[in-house]
Amino acid sequence: MEFQSVIRDPGVLSRDPFYASQRALADKITHLKDHFTEWKQAIQERNTAEDEDFKELDDAVRALLRSAEESCTAVGKIVRAVDKNPEKFALPEEEQQARRKFHKAVKEFLEQTKAVLNGDETQAKLARDRSQALKGSEAPARIAAAKAQALADVGPGVEGARQTQQVSF
């Protein structure tokens, strides 16, 4: 997704809105890639329902994705404006092709990232983690209820006998 301009004139580069938008988008993509790599590792290695850090990481990845999508849309508008009126902008075709290629690559990356975040495999893992977390939090209550039921079934005499035995030692 790297972009290499064929234009070398710093004056042109500073006046063209594509370059500012492209640099901002490239920075967002770098941050998104870093966070998304961490997110993928976390979802594979941890129970996401029990991990407070995962919720924050997931929110951050989704926010970065939305922001990058907005910037990608802005870059796409600039690319299309030049495509619609090439005489006005007088860019070399090689430059415009590089811009299109950059926009397409970023758009595909964002779509792939979004597909993983919202995909069936991810949703299934999140559901499994929630289920395991619920089972884990219910276990102490189930054990206490089973003990209480066992004591109720046996009657108070057994509990009293146990207390007597504990005292006599």
SVG drawing of the C-alpha trace seen along z (x, -y; Angstrom):
<svg xmlns="http://www.w3.org/2000/svg" viewBox="-34 -26 46 64">
<polyline fill="none" stroke="black" stroke-width="0.4" points="0.0,0.0 2.9,-2.3 2.5,-5.2 5.3,-6.5 4.6,-9.8 6.2,-10.5 5.9,-14.2 9.1,-15.5 8.2,-19.3 7.7,-20.1 5.5,-23.1 3.0,-20.8 3.2,-18.2 2.3,-20.8 -0.7,-22.2 -2.2,-19.0 -4.9,-17.8 -4.2,-14.2 -0.9,-14.1 -2.1,-15.4 -5.0,-13.0 -2.8,-10.1 -0.3,-10.8 -3.0,-11.0 -4.6,-7.8 -1.2,-6.0 -0.7,-6.9 -4.1,-5.6 -3.5,-2.4 -0.2,-1.9 -1.9,-2.3 -4.8,-0.1 -2.4,2.7 -0.6,2.5 -3.8,2.7 -5.3,5.3 -2.3,7.6 -2.6,7.3 -6.4,7.9 -5.9,11.1 -3.4,12.4 -5.7,11.7 -8.7,13.3 -6.7,16.5 -5.0,16.7 -7.5,15.4 -11.0,15.7 -12.3,12.4 -15.3,12.3 -13.0,12.4 -10.4,10.0 -11.1,6.3 -8.2,5.3 -9.8,7.0 -12.9,4.9 -10.7,1.7 -8.6,3.2 -11.7,4.2 -13.2,0.7 -9.9,-0.9 -9.6,1.3 -13.2,0.5 -12.7,-3.2 -9.5,-3.2 -11.2,-1.2 -14.1,-3.8 -11.6,-6.6 -9.5,-5.0 -12.7,-4.2 -13.7,-7.9 -10.2,-9.0 -10.2,-6.3 -13.5,-7.8 -12.0,-11.2 -9.0,-9.9 -11.3,-8.1 -13.2,-11.4 -10.0,-13.1 -8.9,-10.3 -12.4,-10.4 -12.3,-14.1 -9.1,-13.9 -10.5,-11.0 -13.5,-13.1 -11.5,-16.1 -7.9,-15.1 -7.3,-18.3 -7.9,-20.5 -5.4,-18.7 -2.9,-17.8 -1.4,-14.9 0.8,-12.4 -1.2,-9.2 1.5,-7.3 0.8,-9.4 -3.0,-8.9 -2.5,-5.2 -0.4,-5.1 -3.1,-7.0 -5.8,-4.6 -3.6,-1.7 -3.0,-3.1 -6.7,-3.8 -7.7,-0.3 -5.1,1.4 -6.2,-0.5 -9.9,0.1 -9.3,3.8 -7.3,3.9 -10.1,2.1 -12.7,4.5 -10.6,7.5 -10.1,6.2 -13.8,5.5 -14.7,9.0 -12.5,10.5 -13.9,8.3 -17.5,9.1 -17.0,12.6 -18.7,15.8 -15.5,17.2 -14.9,14.2 -18.5,14.1 -18.4,17.8 -15.2,17.3 -16.8,14.4 -19.9,16.5 -17.8,19.5 -15.9,17.1 -19.1,15.6 -20.5,19.1 -17.4,20.3 -17.3,17.2 -20.9,17.7 -20.3,21.4 -17.3,20.4 -19.2,17.8 -22.1,20.1 -19.9,23.0 -19.4,21.6 -23.2,21.0 -23.9,24.5 -21.5,26.1 -23.0,24.1 -26.5,25.1 -25.5,28.8 -23.9,28.7 -27.0,27.1 -29.2,29.7 -27.1,32.5 -27.3,31.2 -31.0,30.8 -31.4,34.3 -29.3,35.8 -30.8,33.7 -29.4,31.5 -28.1,34.5 -25.2,35.1 -24.1,31.5 -24.3,31.6 -22.2,34.8 -19.6,33.3 -19.3,30.3 -19.1,32.6 -16.3,34.6 -14.4,31.5 -14.5,30.3 -13.5,33.7 -10.2,33.8"/>
</svg>
